[in-house]
């Protein structure tokens, strides 16, 4: 049997890493962080236990990469959903979908996302990994299509606002309603309540009910140069 080509080996490594990431989100969502071991993750992924340490320096880093992958996949699916955003409000629609996707993930996977947020506040901090970079690229592209004139400034602000909203949604014992958090973000970015995937019921007071074309905090058109 001839040796495998470098491209085949690279694909096998990619698939092994993907299985580990998927197993991590499944187990942490089911059992919680402390009850999930690296051995459990390797077993669920059908991988050798030493392979986990080969790809990731520790469980906390593995979890962050796994959640960033999940966030990227969730966001990508929301942005690509039919009908595709088009016309005058295409950029606003994409941003609305992005906000709804992240808030929806926090709503649907509270244990997983709460654990992820807690991990970011640990000593290791925010893990820079391929999954996080892909998520960042997608959010940066969303900000650019919304009409930002300074993506390097506006992308980190959007990321911080989304992280804050997720945190507020997941506070044990005192969570804020998703509709209220959505309304605050939509109002900041001048997004119509009907964009994205609006929750049932009437929007909170002060939320725009029709698309407008201003950058947050300015009177400048998003498409003006």
KOLSENU-782996 format. One line per field, with one value per residue (C-alpha): residue number from 1; residue in three letters; z, x, y. Coordinates in nm, 4 decimals, always signed. Layout:
seq NUM,...;
type ala,...;
Z Z,...;
X X,...;
Y Y,...;
//
This chain:
seq 1,2,3,4,5,6,7,8,9,10,11,12,13,14,15,16,17,18,19,20,21,22,23,24,25,26,27,28,29,30,31,32,33,34,35,36,37,38,39,40,41,42,43,44,45,46,47,48,49,50,51,52,53,54,55,56,57,58,59,60,61,62,63,64,65,66,67,68,69,70,71,72,73,74,75,76,77,78,79,80,81,82,83,84,85,86,87,88,89,90,91,92,93,94,95,96,97,98,99,100,101,102,103,104,105,106,107,108,109,110,111,112,113,114,115,116,117,118,119,120,121,122,123,124,125,126,127,128,129,130,131,132,133,134,135,136,137,138,139,140,141,142,143,144,145,146,147,148,149,150,151,152,153,154,155,156,157,158,159,160,161,162,163,164,165,166,167,168,169,170,171,172,173,174,175,176,177,178,179,180,181,182,183,184,185,186,187,188,189,190,191,192,193,194,195,196,197,198,199,200,201,202,203,204,205,206,207,208,209,210,211,212,213,214,215,216,217,218,219,220,221,222,223,224,225;
type unk,unk,unk,unk,unk,unk,unk,unk,unk,unk,unk,unk,unk,unk,unk,unk,unk,unk,unk,unk,unk,unk,unk,unk,unk,unk,unk,unk,unk,unk,unk,unk,unk,unk,unk,unk,unk,unk,unk,unk,unk,unk,unk,unk,unk,unk,unk,unk,unk,unk,unk,unk,unk,unk,unk,unk,unk,unk,unk,unk,unk,unk,unk,unk,unk,unk,unk,unk,unk,unk,unk,unk,unk,unk,unk,unk,unk,unk,unk,unk,unk,unk,unk,unk,unk,unk,unk,unk,unk,unk,unk,unk,unk,unk,unk,unk,unk,unk,unk,unk,unk,unk,unk,unk,unk,unk,unk,unk,unk,unk,unk,unk,unk,unk,unk,unk,unk,unk,unk,unk,unk,unk,unk,unk,unk,unk,unk,unk,unk,unk,unk,unk,unk,unk,unk,unk,unk,unk,unk,unk,unk,unk,unk,unk,unk,unk,unk,unk,unk,unk,unk,unk,unk,unk,unk,unk,unk,unk,unk,unk,unk,unk,unk,unk,unk,unk,unk,unk,unk,unk,unk,unk,unk,unk,unk,unk,unk,unk,unk,unk,unk,unk,unk,unk,unk,unk,unk,unk,unk,unk,unk,unk,unk,unk,unk,unk,unk,unk,unk,unk,unk,unk,unk,unk,unk,unk,unk,unk,unk,unk,unk,unk,unk,unk,unk,unk,unk,unk,unk,unk,unk,unk,unk,unk,unk;
Z +0.0000,-0.1014,+0.1616,+0.1931,+0.0241,+0.2361,+0.1253,+0.2433,+0.5785,+0.6171,+0.5493,+0.8027,+1.0642,+0.9861,+1.0286,+1.3567,+1.4902,+1.3767,+1.5559,+1.8774,+1.8575,+1.7912,+2.0742,+2.3105,+2.2513,+2.2761,+2.6058,+2.7781,+2.6774,+2.8197,+3.1342,+3.2063,+3.1988,+3.5198,+3.4483,+3.1009,+3.0781,+2.7879,+2.7833,+2.7463,+2.4538,+2.2819,+2.3300,+2.1893,+1.8906,+1.8308,+1.8615,+2.0544,+2.3842,+2.3033,+1.9965,+2.2137,+2.3665,+2.0227,+1.8960,+2.2134,+2.5180,+2.7588,+2.8090,+2.8445,+2.5113,+2.3496,+2.4721,+2.3463,+2.0025,+1.9990,+2.0895,+1.8393,+1.5735,+1.6780,+1.6718,+1.3269,+1.1885,+1.3456,+1.2151,+0.8688,+0.8416,+0.9467,+0.6937,+0.4098,+0.4835,+0.2013,+0.0942,+0.0623,+0.1847,-0.1067,-0.1961,+0.0146,+0.3482,+0.2649,+0.5055,+0.7835,+0.7292,+0.7594,+1.0836,+1.2225,+1.1360,+1.3063,+1.6272,+1.6276,+1.5601,+1.8577,+2.0971,+1.9760,+2.0424,+2.3984,+2.4432,+2.2986,+2.4610,+2.7957,+2.9810,+2.6965,+2.6396,+3.0133,+3.0478,+2.7472,+2.8855,+3.2246,+3.0549,+2.8785,+3.2211,+3.3399,+3.3425,+2.9918,+2.8558,+2.4985,+2.2866,+1.9400,+1.7269,+1.3669,+1.4703,+1.6397,+1.3357,+1.1009,+1.3305,+1.3412,+0.9623,+0.9246,+1.1779,+1.0224,+0.6815,+0.8299,+0.9757,+0.6424,+0.4497,+0.7025,+0.5826,+0.8407,+0.7410,+1.0042,+1.0359,+1.2610,+1.5179,+1.4634,+1.4594,+1.8128,+1.9374,+1.7864,+1.9350,+2.2784,+2.2571,+2.1573,+2.4389,+2.6848,+2.5621,+2.5900,+2.9419,+3.0409,+2.8892,+3.0893,+3.4360,+3.6778,+3.8723,+3.6989,+3.3198,+3.1004,+2.8461,+2.4994,+2.3393,+2.5550,+2.4686,+2.1018,+2.1109,+2.2648,+1.9984,+1.7169,+1.8419,+1.8610,+1.5018,+1.3727,+1.2661,+1.2037,+1.4446,+1.1493,+1.0190,+1.1052,+1.3042,+1.5306,+1.8364,+1.8634,+2.0157,+1.9902,+1.9982,+2.3136,+2.3045,+2.1157,+1.8681,+1.5041,+1.3032,+0.9611,+0.8219,+0.8412,+0.7011,+0.9680,+1.1395,+1.5161,+1.6901,+1.3689,+1.0970,+0.8261,+0.5668,+0.5892,+0.2165,+0.1964,+0.1478;
X +0.0000,+0.1418,+0.1796,-0.1018,-0.0458,-0.0006,-0.3427,-0.5089,-0.3304,-0.4368,-0.7998,-0.7865,-0.6452,-0.9160,-1.1891,-1.0431,-1.0352,-1.3930,-1.5114,-1.3439,-1.5050,-1.8489,-1.8125,-1.7162,-2.0282,-2.2502,-2.1041,-2.0760,-2.4338,-2.5483,-2.3350,-2.1740,-1.8077,-1.6829,-1.8519,-1.6968,-1.3428,-1.1012,-1.1297,-1.5071,-1.4607,-1.2112,-1.4413,-1.7432,-1.5349,-1.3945,-1.0406,-0.7304,-0.7094,-0.3656,-0.5072,-0.6944,-0.3704,-0.2101,-0.4657,-0.5530,-0.3457,-0.6344,-1.0050,-1.0849,-0.9204,-1.0943,-1.4323,-1.3768,-1.2785,-1.5806,-1.8226,-1.6663,-1.7171,-2.0805,-2.1317,-1.9749,-2.1914,-2.5061,-2.4287,-2.3374,-2.6637,-2.8641,-2.6933,-2.7320,-3.0967,-3.3425,-3.4570,-3.1172,-3.0931,-3.1250,-3.2178,-3.1902,-3.2105,-2.9749,-2.7042,-2.9535,-3.1132,-2.7766,-2.6974,-3.0433,-2.9945,-2.6550,-2.7960,-3.0863,-2.8553,-2.6295,-2.9145,-3.0991,-2.7972,-2.7758,-3.1461,-3.1242,-2.7936,-2.7854,-2.5547,-2.3049,-2.2999,-2.2897,-1.9882,-1.8251,-1.8742,-1.7382,-1.4327,-1.3527,-1.3257,-1.0694,-0.6968,-0.6516,-0.8839,-1.0049,-0.8607,-0.7392,-0.8012,-0.9022,-1.2672,-1.2635,-1.0949,-1.3627,-1.6332,-1.4587,-1.4304,-1.8022,-1.8969,-1.6537,-1.8081,-2.1539,-2.0448,-1.8928,-2.2075,-2.4151,-2.2240,-1.9553,-1.6958,-1.4534,-1.4834,-1.1763,-1.3594,-1.7167,-1.6526,-1.5014,-1.7909,-2.0489,-1.8669,-1.8638,-2.2329,-2.3259,-2.1170,-2.2818,-2.6280,-2.5507,-2.4205,-2.7348,-2.9543,-2.7781,-2.7370,-2.8609,-3.1608,-3.1877,-3.1837,-3.3046,-3.5784,-3.4460,-3.6941,-3.5658,-3.2031,-3.2921,-3.4772,-3.1779,-2.9426,-3.1872,-3.2413,-2.8672,-2.8205,-3.1453,-3.2821,-3.6504,-3.8092,-3.9446,-3.5961,-3.4215,-3.6329,-3.8514,-4.0059,-4.3816,-4.5662,-4.5299,-4.1836,-4.0853,-4.1439,-3.8852,-3.7871,-3.7880,-4.0738,-3.9323,-3.5785,-3.3682,-3.0223,-2.8107,-2.5004,-2.5540,-2.5239,-2.4935,-2.7077,-2.4807,-2.6214,-2.4730,-2.4021,-2.2646,-1.8952;
Y +0.0000,+0.3342,+0.6083,+0.8574,+1.1915,+1.5069,+1.6298,+1.3080,+1.3269,+1.6894,+1.5977,+1.3147,+1.5523,+1.8065,+1.5453,+1.4227,+1.7773,+1.8373,+1.5223,+1.6333,+1.9766,+1.8300,+1.5791,+1.8600,+2.0701,+1.7623,+1.6405,+1.9775,+2.0599,+1.7246,+1.6924,+2.0265,+2.1233,+1.9611,+1.6277,+1.6053,+1.4680,+1.4742,+1.0963,+1.1244,+1.3603,+1.1315,+0.8329,+1.0185,+1.1323,+0.7842,+0.9194,+0.8223,+1.0098,+1.1418,+1.3127,+1.5626,+1.6885,+1.6957,+1.9493,+2.1419,+2.2483,+2.1850,+2.1329,+2.5027,+2.5842,+2.2885,+2.4112,+2.7652,+2.6359,+2.4046,+2.6837,+2.9233,+2.6547,+2.6157,+2.9930,+3.0185,+2.7370,+2.8851,+3.2332,+3.1071,+2.9122,+3.2192,+3.4458,+3.1940,+3.1162,+3.1795,+3.4259,+3.5880,+3.9475,+4.1874,+4.5419,+4.8545,+4.6716,+4.3806,+4.4969,+4.5619,+4.2213,+4.0479,+4.2284,+4.1475,+3.7802,+3.7827,+3.9273,+3.6820,+3.3869,+3.4607,+3.5387,+3.2296,+3.0103,+3.1414,+3.0696,+2.7170,+2.6131,+2.7955,+2.5544,+2.5418,+2.9180,+2.9977,+2.7704,+2.9339,+3.2843,+3.1797,+3.0323,+3.3583,+3.5249,+3.2681,+3.3325,+3.1901,+3.4578,+3.4682,+3.1853,+3.2796,+2.9697,+2.8907,+2.8613,+3.2007,+3.3542,+3.2198,+3.3545,+3.6928,+3.7066,+3.6402,+3.9077,+4.1554,+4.0909,+4.1460,+4.4804,+4.5808,+4.4910,+4.6822,+4.9872,+5.0535,+5.3103,+5.1763,+4.7986,+4.7760,+4.9867,+4.8715,+4.4960,+4.4795,+4.6949,+4.4589,+4.1604,+4.3238,+4.4135,+4.0579,+3.9116,+4.1486,+4.0548,+3.6828,+3.7350,+3.9279,+3.6567,+3.3830,+3.5384,+3.2692,+3.3900,+3.7268,+3.6809,+3.9637,+3.8821,+3.8049,+4.0462,+4.3329,+4.2624,+4.2287,+4.5592,+4.7370,+4.6051,+4.6746,+5.0280,+5.0925,+4.9804,+5.1328,+4.7951,+4.7390,+4.4915,+4.2905,+4.2074,+3.8815,+3.6366,+3.8525,+3.6868,+3.6704,+3.9616,+4.3360,+4.4944,+4.6847,+5.0584,+5.2586,+4.9876,+5.1030,+4.9545,+5.0389,+5.0213,+5.3350,+5.3984,+5.5619,+5.4381,+5.4057,+5.7385,+5.9415,+6.0926,+5.9521,+5.7152,+5.3662,+5.3746,+5.7265,+5.7713;
//
